[in-house]
Amino acid sequence: MRSQRTTRSPRSLGCGTWGGTITTENINARHFVNLTWVSRTIAPRVIDADALFAGHVQRYGQ
């Protein structure tokens, strides 16, 4: 039985700043994934401590 060695060649497009590109690392598929983060502000909720622990106090007392 002969063992098969598989070597993967690097899948990169960039050559780094020494080659005149804008990036300092090799460019791979992750660089081409377009991610967009969308966020919005959430209004703060003020919670009264008495209202928060009312069930606990009612069940177990203070």
C-alpha positions as CSV (number, residue, x, y, z in Angstrom):
1,M,0.0,0.0,0.0
2,R,1.5,3.3,-1.1
3,S,0.9,6.4,1.0
4,Q,-0.3,9.4,-0.8
5,R,1.0,12.8,0.2
6,T,-1.2,15.7,-0.7
7,T,0.2,19.1,-0.6
8,R,-2.0,22.1,-1.0
9,S,-0.7,25.0,-3.0
10,P,-1.4,28.4,-1.4
11,R,-4.4,30.1,-2.8
12,S,-3.4,33.7,-2.6
13,L,-3.5,36.6,-5.0
14,G,-1.5,39.3,-3.2
15,C,2.3,39.6,-2.9
16,G,2.5,42.1,-0.1
17,T,3.8,45.7,0.0
18,W,7.1,44.6,-1.4
19,G,5.3,43.8,-4.7
20,G,3.5,47.2,-4.7
21,T,0.1,46.2,-3.5
22,I,-1.9,48.0,-0.8
23,T,-2.1,45.1,1.6
24,T,0.7,43.5,3.7
25,E,-0.8,40.1,3.7
26,N,-1.8,37.5,1.1
27,I,-5.3,38.1,-0.2
28,N,-7.6,35.1,0.0
29,A,-11.3,34.4,-0.3
30,R,-12.1,36.0,3.0
31,H,-11.1,39.4,1.7
32,F,-13.7,39.2,-1.0
33,V,-16.6,38.5,1.3
34,N,-18.7,41.6,1.6
35,L,-19.9,42.1,5.2
36,T,-22.0,45.0,6.4
37,W,-22.8,45.7,10.0
38,V,-26.1,47.5,10.6
39,S,-26.8,48.9,14.0
40,R,-29.2,51.2,15.6
41,T,-29.3,52.8,19.1
42,I,-31.6,51.2,21.6
43,A,-33.3,53.4,24.1
44,P,-32.2,52.7,27.7
45,R,-34.8,51.1,29.9
46,V,-34.9,52.2,33.5
47,I,-36.1,49.3,35.7
48,D,-37.3,50.0,39.2
49,A,-35.6,47.6,41.7
50,D,-38.9,47.1,43.5
51,A,-40.6,46.0,40.4
52,L,-37.7,43.8,39.4
53,F,-37.6,41.9,42.6
54,A,-41.3,42.0,43.5
55,G,-41.9,38.3,42.7
56,H,-38.8,37.3,44.8
57,V,-39.8,39.5,47.7
58,Q,-43.4,38.2,47.5
59,R,-42.3,34.6,47.5
60,Y,-39.3,34.6,49.9
61,G,-39.6,38.0,51.8
62,Q,-36.8,40.5,52.1
